Amino acid sequence: MTRFIRCVFVLLLLATAPMAWSAAAVEFAASPNQVTPLLLGSNMPDAPLRRIDGRSISLKQLVGGKPAILVFYRGSWCPYCNLQLSGLRLIEKDVQALGYQLIAITPDRPEEMRKTLDKHALTYTLASDVDAAAMKAFGIAYHVDAELTGMLAKGGIDLDKSSGTTHHALPVPSVFIVDADGVIQFEYVHPDYRVRAPGDVILAAAKAIAEQKHRLKPTK
C-alpha cells in the first residue's frame, strides 16, 4: 500500500468513525486547539455571506442544493492559505466532473478577496464571511488575542483592515464536503495553520462520496 493510499484510507476511516466533537460553540474559541467543529453527518448550517461584488447571500443560497467542497481559509495575508488556494486549481476540474462545486470562505472583506482571486487567477467561488457567522456556525472560529494581534500587526498584517471588522476572529483552516442534501460527509480540521489537507486527499474523499462508497445519514 503506497503512502498516499494509506493517507487517504486513514482519513476516510477518521471520517466514518464517531467523533467526540460537539456542535458549533456559542462563542469564539479561545485558541485553535479549542475549536469544536460540527459532527460528521450534521446538516450544513446556514450563515450570511457576501459575494465578491459585495452583495449579500446566504451559504445555503450559494450552495444551491448541490454537492460542495467548502474550504475555510484565514485570509489573503496568509502564505499557507495562498498556497492552498492556488493548489486547489489542480483538482478543480476533477471535482467538478464528480458533480461538486468548490467554494472557499474567508473573513476577508470582498475587496481583499478580489485581490486573492486576481492574484491566483482563481475560477472557483470565493465568499466573504466578514461577520464570522459561517466559521462560527461550523464551530471552527477562534478569537485572536491582543498579543497575537500585535505580533501580526508588526508583521504588516492588519486583521481589522482585512475583514473590515474588529471581532479578531479567524477560522481554523478547514475543509468540509457536503452532499446534495447538505449533510457533512467529510471534514478536515487542523489547529496548526501550516497543515492543510492535500488536494489529492480531498479529491479521493470526494470521489468516494460521489461513488456512494462513503455516505453518512443526517444526525438527529
C-alpha positions as CSV (number, residue, x, y, z in Angstrom):
1,M,0.0,0.0,0.0
2,T,1.5,3.3,-1.1
3,R,2.0,6.2,1.3
4,F,-0.7,8.2,-0.5
5,I,-3.3,5.4,-0.4
6,R,-2.6,4.9,3.3
7,C,-3.1,8.6,3.9
8,V,-6.5,8.5,2.1
9,F,-7.5,5.3,3.9
10,V,-6.7,6.7,7.3
11,L,-8.6,10.0,6.6
12,L,-11.6,8.1,5.4
13,L,-11.6,5.9,8.4
14,L,-11.5,9.0,10.6
15,A,-14.3,10.5,8.6
16,T,-16.6,7.5,9.2
17,A,-15.6,7.0,12.9
18,P,-17.7,8.5,15.7
19,M,-16.1,11.8,16.8
20,A,-16.1,13.4,20.2
21,W,-16.5,16.9,18.9
22,S,-19.6,18.9,19.8
23,A,-21.7,21.2,17.7
24,A,-20.5,24.7,17.0
25,A,-19.6,26.8,20.0
26,V,-21.8,29.7,21.0
27,E,-18.8,32.0,21.4
28,F,-15.5,32.0,19.6
29,A,-13.0,29.5,20.9
30,A,-10.0,31.0,22.8
31,S,-7.5,29.3,20.6
32,P,-7.3,27.0,17.5
33,N,-6.9,24.0,19.8
34,Q,-10.2,24.6,21.5
35,V,-12.5,24.8,18.5
36,T,-15.4,22.3,18.4
37,P,-16.2,21.5,14.7
38,L,-19.6,20.2,13.7
39,L,-20.0,16.4,13.8
40,L,-19.8,14.4,10.6
41,G,-23.4,13.7,9.5
42,S,-24.6,17.1,10.7
43,N,-26.6,19.2,8.4
44,M,-24.8,22.2,6.9
45,P,-25.7,25.3,8.9
46,D,-26.8,28.5,7.1
47,A,-25.0,31.8,7.6
48,P,-24.9,35.2,5.9
49,L,-22.0,35.7,3.4
50,R,-21.0,38.3,0.8
51,R,-20.2,37.7,-2.8
52,I,-17.0,39.1,-4.3
53,D,-19.1,42.1,-5.6
54,G,-20.2,42.8,-2.0
55,R,-23.8,41.6,-2.4
56,S,-25.3,39.6,0.5
57,I,-26.1,35.9,0.0
58,S,-26.7,33.0,2.5
59,L,-24.5,30.0,2.5
60,K,-27.4,27.8,1.6
61,Q,-28.3,30.0,-1.4
62,L,-24.7,29.9,-2.5
63,V,-24.5,26.1,-2.3
64,G,-27.9,25.9,-4.0
65,G,-28.7,22.3,-3.0
66,K,-25.7,20.9,-4.9
67,P,-22.7,18.9,-3.6
68,A,-20.0,21.2,-2.5
69,I,-16.5,21.3,-1.1
70,L,-16.2,24.2,1.4
71,V,-12.7,25.4,2.2
72,F,-12.3,27.9,5.0
73,Y,-9.1,29.9,4.9
74,R,-7.7,32.7,7.1
75,G,-7.1,35.5,4.5
76,S,-5.1,36.8,1.6
77,W,-2.3,37.8,4.0
78,C,-1.6,34.1,4.9
79,P,1.0,32.5,2.7
80,Y,-0.2,29.0,3.6
81,C,-3.7,29.9,2.5
82,N,-2.4,31.3,-0.8
83,L,-0.6,28.1,-1.5
84,Q,-3.7,26.0,-0.7
85,L,-5.9,28.2,-2.8
86,S,-3.5,28.0,-5.7
87,G,-3.2,24.3,-5.4
88,L,-6.9,23.7,-5.4
89,R,-6.9,24.7,-9.1
90,L,-5.2,21.4,-9.8
91,I,-8.3,19.4,-8.7
92,E,-11.0,21.9,-9.7
93,K,-11.9,20.2,-13.0
94,D,-11.8,16.7,-11.4
95,V,-14.2,17.6,-8.5
96,Q,-16.5,19.4,-11.0
97,A,-16.6,16.3,-13.1
98,L,-17.7,14.4,-10.0
99,G,-20.6,17.0,-9.6
100,Y,-19.1,19.2,-6.9
101,Q,-18.7,22.9,-6.7
102,L,-15.6,24.4,-5.0
103,I,-16.3,27.3,-2.6
104,A,-13.6,29.0,-0.5
105,I,-14.7,31.1,2.5
106,T,-12.7,33.7,4.3
107,P,-13.2,36.5,6.8
108,D,-11.6,38.9,4.3
109,R,-13.9,41.7,3.1
110,P,-14.8,41.4,-0.6
111,E,-12.2,44.0,-1.7
112,E,-9.4,41.9,-0.2
113,M,-11.0,38.7,-1.6
114,R,-10.9,40.2,-5.1
115,K,-7.1,40.7,-4.8
116,T,-6.8,37.0,-4.0
117,L,-8.9,36.0,-6.9
118,D,-6.9,38.1,-9.4
119,K,-3.5,37.2,-7.9
120,H,-4.0,33.5,-8.3
121,A,-6.3,33.6,-11.4
122,L,-8.9,31.5,-9.5
123,T,-12.0,30.4,-11.3
124,Y,-13.9,28.8,-8.4
125,T,-16.1,30.7,-6.0
126,L,-14.8,32.8,-3.1
127,A,-17.2,34.0,-0.4
128,S,-16.6,36.6,2.4
129,D,-17.5,35.8,6.0
130,V,-16.7,39.2,7.4
131,D,-19.1,38.7,10.3
132,A,-17.5,35.3,11.2
133,A,-21.0,33.8,11.1
134,A,-20.2,30.8,8.9
135,M,-17.0,29.9,10.7
136,K,-18.8,30.2,14.0
137,A,-21.7,28.1,12.8
138,F,-19.3,25.3,11.7
139,G,-17.5,25.5,15.1
140,I,-14.1,26.5,13.7
141,A,-13.9,30.1,14.8
142,Y,-11.4,31.3,17.4
143,H,-10.5,34.7,18.8
144,V,-7.1,36.1,18.1
145,D,-5.9,37.7,21.4
146,A,-4.3,41.1,21.7
147,E,-0.8,39.7,22.0
148,L,-1.0,37.8,18.7
149,T,-2.9,40.7,17.0
150,G,0.0,42.9,17.9
151,M,2.5,40.4,16.6
152,L,0.7,40.2,13.3
153,A,0.5,44.0,13.1
154,K,4.3,44.2,13.5
155,G,4.5,41.9,10.5
156,G,2.3,44.2,8.5
157,I,-0.9,42.1,8.9
158,D,-3.9,44.2,10.0
159,L,-6.9,41.9,10.8
160,D,-9.2,44.9,11.1
161,K,-8.4,46.2,7.7
162,S,-8.6,42.7,6.1
163,S,-12.1,42.0,7.5
164,G,-13.4,45.5,7.9
165,T,-14.4,44.5,11.5
166,T,-12.9,44.4,15.0
167,H,-14.0,40.9,16.1
168,H,-10.5,39.5,15.6
169,A,-11.9,36.1,14.7
170,L,-10.2,33.6,12.4
171,P,-11.2,30.1,11.2
172,V,-9.1,27.1,11.8
173,P,-8.2,26.2,8.2
174,S,-10.8,23.5,7.3
175,V,-12.4,21.5,4.5
176,F,-16.0,20.3,4.6
177,I,-17.6,18.2,1.9
178,V,-21.4,18.3,1.9
179,D,-23.7,16.2,-0.3
180,A,-26.7,17.5,-2.2
181,D,-28.8,17.2,0.9
182,G,-26.4,19.5,2.8
183,V,-25.1,16.7,5.0
184,I,-21.5,16.9,6.1
185,Q,-19.8,13.8,4.7
186,F,-16.1,14.6,5.2
187,E,-14.1,17.1,7.1
188,Y,-10.5,18.0,7.7
189,V,-9.9,20.5,10.6
190,H,-6.3,21.0,11.9
191,P,-5.4,23.6,14.6
192,D,-1.9,24.1,13.1
193,Y,-2.5,26.6,10.2
194,R,0.5,25.2,8.4
195,V,-1.0,21.8,8.0
196,R,-3.5,21.6,5.1
197,A,-5.4,18.8,3.5
198,P,-3.6,17.8,0.3
199,G,-5.6,18.3,-2.9
200,D,-5.3,14.6,-3.8
201,V,-6.8,13.6,-0.4
202,I,-9.7,16.0,-0.9
203,L,-10.3,14.6,-4.4
204,A,-10.1,11.0,-3.1
205,A,-12.7,11.7,-0.4
206,A,-15.0,13.5,-2.8
207,K,-14.8,10.6,-5.2
208,A,-15.6,8.0,-2.5
209,I,-18.6,10.0,-1.5
210,A,-19.8,10.5,-5.1
211,E,-19.5,6.8,-5.7
212,Q,-21.5,6.0,-2.6
213,K,-18.6,4.2,-1.0
214,H,-18.8,6.6,1.9
215,R,-22.1,8.2,2.8
216,L,-23.5,9.3,6.2
217,K,-27.1,10.0,7.0
218,P,-28.1,13.2,8.9
219,T,-27.6,13.1,12.6
220,K,-30.7,13.6,14.7
